[in-house]
Amino acid sequence: MAKVAGLGVVIVLALVTILTALRTELPRSPGVMSDALGPDAGEPVAAYLQRAAATLDAGGPAGGGGGGRDHNRGDDDNTVHPDLPTGPQSPRWALISADQAWTVANAETVARDLPRVSAVVVQTPVDGVAMPVTEVVMVEPVAGEENREQVLGRALERAEAEFRVAAEAGSDRGSQAAALTADRIAADEPAIIGLLVRAATGQLRAVAELPGVRAVDALPDDAVWGQFAVRPLLPQQTRAADPLPDHTPVPAR
């Protein structure tokens, strides 16, 4: 018995030595996301709109305008670097919500003067049908692209592909709604209901005043990409952020 115990100790020590030599890290538990953009479940829409507007107040965590990076640089790194400024002029992550689904041209107009757009929220609203929603991370425009229309178009193509896969997975109501979403995206129907952006508070305030923008909800300037939740405000949610009604047949197209 002692020999077996001794052998076990030797094996453990050997494994520790190997792992140390290889500098291998054990898997870490995912961190708790304490920050969030968008309404809480069941939150009255009027209360959320007021709360979102308050994040852009001059006395909030960040104020002023300017800052950010040139979106034509083709920089697809969404992390917050230690050399970026913090304080009144620093950029912040924010969710821009549409009052109704936007076309690519609509979304490009809203985001035209912002330094970064990192994701789009996609849905094709249908009355009485709980249409699916997806978020697509974007790679910003590359050299030679004058605006974001092409990159927004590529994001929608990715969303369409995701919905095609979901549609082919079955024949239930959810699959039918996914197929309808893909078909409407392919037909260039309005499908963008939100943008996840990074900009200074002054720039975000200007966007909040644009036609078609329902809300702009900003995080403090120390929020880090990948460590906050996003809960989209859907155009059909007019009273509260409740599950959508799902009682009418899914249209064929």
N, C-alpha and C positions, 0 to 999 in steps of 0.2 A: 504493500500500500504506500509506503514511504517513497518507493522508487517511482510509482505512478505520480505521486504529488510532486516529486522533484522534477520529473520529466515535464509536467505541466508548467512549472515555473520557468524552466528553460525555454519552452515554446513561447510563452508569453513574453519573456525578455527578448527573444529573437524577433518576434513580431514588432515589438516596440522599437527595437534597433532599426529594423527595415523601414518602418513608417517614418521614423525620425530622419533617416538618411534620404528618403524620397520626399520629405517635407509634405507628406500627404495630410490633408485636413479631413476630419470626419464631417459628414453632412450636417449642416446647421438647420435648425428649425426656422421656418419663414417668420419674419418679423411681423408684429402687429401693426396694422395700418391705422394710425391715429388720426390722420388727415383724410378728408373726403370732399369731393366736389359733387354738387347736385343735391336734390332734395332727399331728406330722410323718408323712409317708407311711411306712407300715410300722412306725411306733412301737408298741411293746406298750401296750395300753390301760392296764394296771396302772401302767406307768411314766408315762404321760401323766396319769393321775388324781393321782398323787403330785406330779408337776410342777405341775399346775394348782393343787392345794391349797397348794403352797408360795408361789404368787403372792399368797396372802391372809395369809401369816404376818405377825405384828406387826412383825417386823424387815424387812419387804419395802420396796419403793420408796415405798409409801404406806401409811398406817395410819389407825386411828381411824374414826369414823363421822360421819354428817351430811354436809351439803354438797349440791351439785347444784342443780337448778332445779325449780320446781313444775311437774309434768307437765300440770296443767290450764291452763297459760298458752297452750297452742296454739303454742309456739315450735318451728318445724320446722328451725331452724338447727343443724346438727350440728357446726359448727366449734368449735374451742377458742379462746375469746376471750382476749386478753391481760389483761383485767381480772378473769378468774376466778382464784381462789387456787390455788397449787400447794403441795404439802407434805402433811403428815399428814391434813389435813381435806379435801383436794381430791378431786374425782371422777375415776374412771378408767374407760376402756372395758373391757368384759368380755364373754365369751361364756358364757352359761348353757346347758348341755346337758341334755336330758331323758333319763331312763332308758328311756322309751318315749314314743311320740307323744302330745302333749297336745291336748285340745280348747281352744277359745277360753277357756272358763271356767277350765280348769286353768292356762293361761298367764297369765290375768289375776290369779289368786290368787298365783302365783309373783312377778309383777312389781308387785303392788299398792302396795308401799311404796317403790318405786324412783323416783328423780326423772326418769329418762329411759329409754325403750325406743326404739331407733332402727331396728331391723330384726328380722324373724322369718326363721328357717330352716324351710323347708317340705318335708316328705316324708311319704308314706303307706307305711310299711314293709310288705313282703310277703316271707315266707320264700321263699328260692330265686330271687328276682327282684331285679335291681339297679334298684330304683325311682329315678326321677330326683329331684334335689334342686335347690331354688332358694332364693335369698335375696331378700326383698322389703323395701325401705326403707319405713319408716312415717312418717307425719305424725302427731305426737302429738295427743291429744284436744283438741277445740276447746271453747269456752265452751258450757256446757249439758250436756256429757257428764260423768257422775259418775265413770266409770271407763274402763278401756281396752278393754272388751269390744267396743265399736263399732269402734274403730280397728283392733283385731286382726281383727275380722270383715272390714273393708275390705281389709286386707292379704291375707287369704285369698282374697277375691274377685279381687284382682289376680293372685294366684298361679294361681287356677283359669283365668283368662283366658289367661295365658301357656301353661299346659299344653294348653288347647284349641287354641291356634295350633300348638303343637308336634305335637299329635295329627293335625291336618289336613294337616301337611306331608308325610305319607307313610303307608305301611301296614306298615312294618317293626316289629320288636320294640320299638324305642324309642318309636315313635308309639303302639303299643298300651299301653305303660306310662304314657305321658303322658296318654292318654285315661282310663285307670283312675284315675290320680291326680286328674284333674279331676272325675271322677264321684264319687269318695269325698269330695273337698272339698265338692262340692255337696250331698252327703248328710250333711254335718256330722260326718263321721267324724274321729277324731283325726288331725291333720296337722302340728302344730307340734313340731319336734324341737329347736329352739334359739332363744334370744333374744340379740340384741346390745344391750347396755345400757350406761349410764354412771351410776356411783354411787360413793360412798365405800367404802373397804375394809370398814368395820364393817357397812354395809348388805349388801355382797356376802357377807360371812361368814354373816350371818343367812339369806340366800337359800340358801347352800350346805347348810344344815341342814334345809331344807324337804323333805317327802316328794316323791318324783318327780324331784328334782334330782340328776343324776348327777355333774356337775362344774361348777365356776365357775372360769374361767381369766381372769385380769386382766392388763392391760398396765401399764407404768409410767405415772405421771400426766401425763407430757409427750407421750404418744402423740397423734397428730392424726388426726381422722376422714379417711378416704379414703387414708391413707398406711400402712395395715397390712392384711395379708391375713387372711382368715377361712377356716379349714378345719374344717367341722363334724365333730363326733364323732357318728357315726350309731348309733342304737340297736342295729343288727345287728352292729356291730363290738364283739365281746366279747373277743377275744384281741389283735388288732392292727388298726391303721388301714390295712387292706388293701382292695383292690377287693372289692365285694360279690359273693357267688356269684350266678350268673345261669343256672341250669340247669333250672328248672321252667317250664311254660307260664304265660304271663301270664293271670291270671283274667279272665273276661269283665267282671265287675263286682266 
